[in-house]
Amino acid sequence: MDPALHGVFDPGLLWRNALPVFLVFLLIYGLSGRALLTLVLAGALLVLVFDVNAIKELNLNSPILPGDFALWHQVLHNIGFFANYAGQHFFLLLALLALLAFGAVLGVAWRLDRRWWRAHWLIRTAWAVLSLTVIVTLYRGNSVWRDVYADESLPGFQLSDPIASVKQVGVMAELVRMSQEAQTSVPKADQSLISEFAARHSEDMNSRVARQPPTELPDIVMVQSEAFFDPGVMKGVDFSKFVPNFERLAATGIGGSLITPTYGGGTIRTEFETLTGYPMQAFPSILYPYYGLASAWMPSVPRRLEALGYSTTLFHPFRGSFWNRRQVMPQLGFQQSYYLKSFAGVEHAGVYVSDRALFDFVLARLDDAQRGPQYAMVITMENHGPWDADSGMLVNVLDGHPLPSGLSAAGSREMTYYLSHLVNGDQALGDFAKRLLARPRWTMLLFYGDHLPSLPHAFADLGFDDGNQGIKQHTRYMLVSNRPLVQRKLDLSSYELPALLFDTVGLPEDGYLALDSVVRQAWEQGHYQHGADYGQVQFNAAQLEVGCGHKLDAAGRCGESRAQSPNRASSAPVAGE
């Protein structure tokens, strides 16, 4: 079942992958005392792990990881949503039938096992205790286990690239090693690296801290567009062919390619970066930042704007419980949130609320809001995957937009679905921007794609102009305004968008955000040389600020630590789920 173990026989790699499996078998036998039952149950668990891993690799280009187990309740409460990624809509019925059949097999195994020899219960108890102890210490990396699964023993393992690691060292060995790494969620930062950089740029750091905000503060609308990218990076596809409104708007402001920390899904990774400025790459063992990383003390974009007198509102036409947003968003500074229940009766485009209906909803709330400055975070859903379904009536929007040649049947299905929603969303964006920027108030629109869609067949059929795989491609962003804005092209990572926004508006910056802006400016002035060195400054600064739970001072040192603020989730208005 594990491609990494095919071909060359490597005893060391083999037993490191087999050990966790053997321990599970031993634990189940120690608890049940039935050999046949153990083989059936543990074998089924093993097959399930590899099947889930295969589905995740196909759709998200990521193997199963320790952080995935934090989502078990999400899967149970949103089984219909996740079932879409398993292939067919009758997945739930098949799963129920399979569960019933498996229960019958377990019953037969239980009865057959009753007549077989079993070890004494004291011996089995010892086996169960021993196996459980080894499992816990193994996955925690206690004692000798960290050396057993160290880099030297797992050639090819890369903490920053799990998908490459699992192909080199195997699913189980990679899962053990990543579990050990997860025990230290925030790496220790290199204080000297940060302080030296801050000292060389102390004048710029201090000027950003002392900067006074403009007399008139703009309304700021940030749109995180689901799976948005320009297919022009694919062979045989012209740039802006499917997103002419985005291209026209981007030409009036600041825009470029955007490196995001996820592919095919995992939206909250990009979302966390654009709301806090912290790069996910600085926390390699944390897969889902809304579970254990995001916190109320963080100087997020909405919190910083709230301190300047902004009202802060979140618009997301999906369940508030999904991705833990209902709890986390108030902690990050959103005063009001609109979730799925608030969008009852609005237009859908396929399965989800259309971008057009979402934008109309946002405009109505902006027009009815108070006179003070407003910040709106808009998270779209229309073009959410999986992207191999029937596009329905939306296929009509592709009239005049023929599919690229060279697509297989599966690739054509993926591209038809994705491009139908992409074109529909681009038309909605054009209308939204026209009405939004026609408002008399100074208004800024920051629009970006959270990740590329997972179109494995289409990507394999066409390939990309640069010869790289889909995981290496970038999304797009633009920052436009109804006030004069110097147009320029600027390629960024998603964690740099907050600093770009504050710099463009002229808002004060401090802590990590100020340092991030200075790093980006120094990198530009150096003509984008030594990018890896500048990246290390950013990553270490994020680790230091998050590790101490307080904003950095102008010298790049951790300020006085303080206890995290109490959870504000219960007091923040939530308009609907």
C-alpha positions, 0 to 999 in steps of 0.5 A: 500500500505504500509506494515508498516501500516498493522497489528497493528493499531497505530494512531500516525504512521497512521496520520504522514504517512497520513498528507503529502498525505492529504496535496497534495490532498488539494493542488491539489483541491485548485488549480483545484477546482475539487474534482473528478479530485483531487482524480484521479490525487493525487491518481495516484501520490500516486500509482506512488510513492509506485510503484517506491519505490517498484522497488527501494527496489527490485533492490537497497535495498533502499526506495525512498529518497529525494535525488532521486528527484535530478535525475529527469533529469537523468531519463528523458534523460536515460529513456531506461536505467531505463526502464530495471529495470521496468521489460520488454523492452516494458515498454516505449510503455506501459508507453506511452499507460498508459499516454494516457489512464490517460490523457483521464481519467483526461479529463473525470473527468474535464468535470464531475467536471464542474457541481459539486459544488465548493467552492469559489475561495478565499476559495480554494486559501486559502486552496492551500496557506495553504497546500503549506506552510505546505508542505514546512515547513513540509519537511524542518523540520521548527518549530514544525514539527521536533519534530512531526517527531522526533525519539520519535514519530517514533520508529524504525527510523534509519538514517543510515538504510533507508530500515529498517526505512521504514519498521518500520515507513512507506514510507511517514513518512520516506520520511518526516524525511529524507527530514528534515535530508537532510537540514543539508548536512554536520553534525557538527564534534566533533573537540575534538575527532579528535584533541585528536587522532591526538595528540596521534599519532602526530609523525606518522602524521608529518612523513606522511606529510614530506614523500618524494615520491620515485624517480621513480613513478609508473603508477597507474591503478584503475579499478572499476568493475561493480557489482564484487564479489566472489559468493563463499560467497553463499551456495553451491558455492566454492570460486574462482570457477568463478573468478580464475584469480582474485584469482590468482592475489590477491594471489600475492599482497594485498587483502581482502573483501571490505565494500562498501556504496551501494548495487545493484546500486548507483555506484558513492557512492563507486566511490566517496569514492575511489576517495576522501577517505571520507566515505559516512557514514559521510554524511548520508543525502547525497544520491548521492555525485556528486550532491552537495558534490563533489567539486573542492577544495577536495584533491582527489586522482587524484588531489594529483597525479597531484601535483606529476606530474601525468597525470590523465585520466578517462575511462568509456564506458557510457554517460558522462552526467550520474551521472553528471560525465562530470561536476564532474570528472574535478573538482576532478582532471581528465585532460582527460576523455573518454566516450561512443562516444570514444568507437564507434565500439568496442566489446559489451558483451550484452548491454554494452561495454565488459570489454575486449574491455575497457581494450584493449582501456586503454592499447593502451592509456597507451602505447601511452602516455607521459613518465611521470607517469600516473594515470588511473581510469577505470569504467567498464560497462559489468556486469551492471544490471538488471541481469534477462535478456537473457545472449545471446551468453555469456552463453557459457562461463559457460561451465565447470561452472555449476550453483549451485543446488537449484535455482528456474527458476527466480534464474537460470535466474539471476545467468546465466546472472550475472555469464556469465558476471562475468566469461567473465570479469574475463578472460578479467581481467587475460589478462589485468593484464598480459599485463599491468604488463609486461610493463617495467614501474613500474605499480600498479593495484588496482581492486575492486568491487563497490557493489553486484548485486541485485539478489533477487531470487538467493540470496533467493534461496541459501542464504549465508554461514554466514547466513546474507542477500545480503545487508550485504555481501562484495565485493573484492579488490586487489592491485598488482604490477610488483615490489616486493610487500609483500602479505597480506590479509587486509579487508577494507572499500572502503574509505580506498583504497586511503590511502592504495594506497599512503602508499604502493607506499610511497607517501606523505599524509596530511589532512584527508588522513594522519589521515585516514592512521594513524587510519587504522594503529592504528586499525591494531596494536590494532588487530581490537579492538574498530572498532566503536571508530576508525570509529567515528574518521574517520567520524568526520575528514571527516565531519570537512575537508569537512565542512571547505573546506580545508585540516586538519593540522597535529594536526587534526584542520581545516586549513584556509578556502578558497573559492572553486576553480572555475569549471574546467569542461569547460576547461578539455578535454572530448574525448567522451560521 
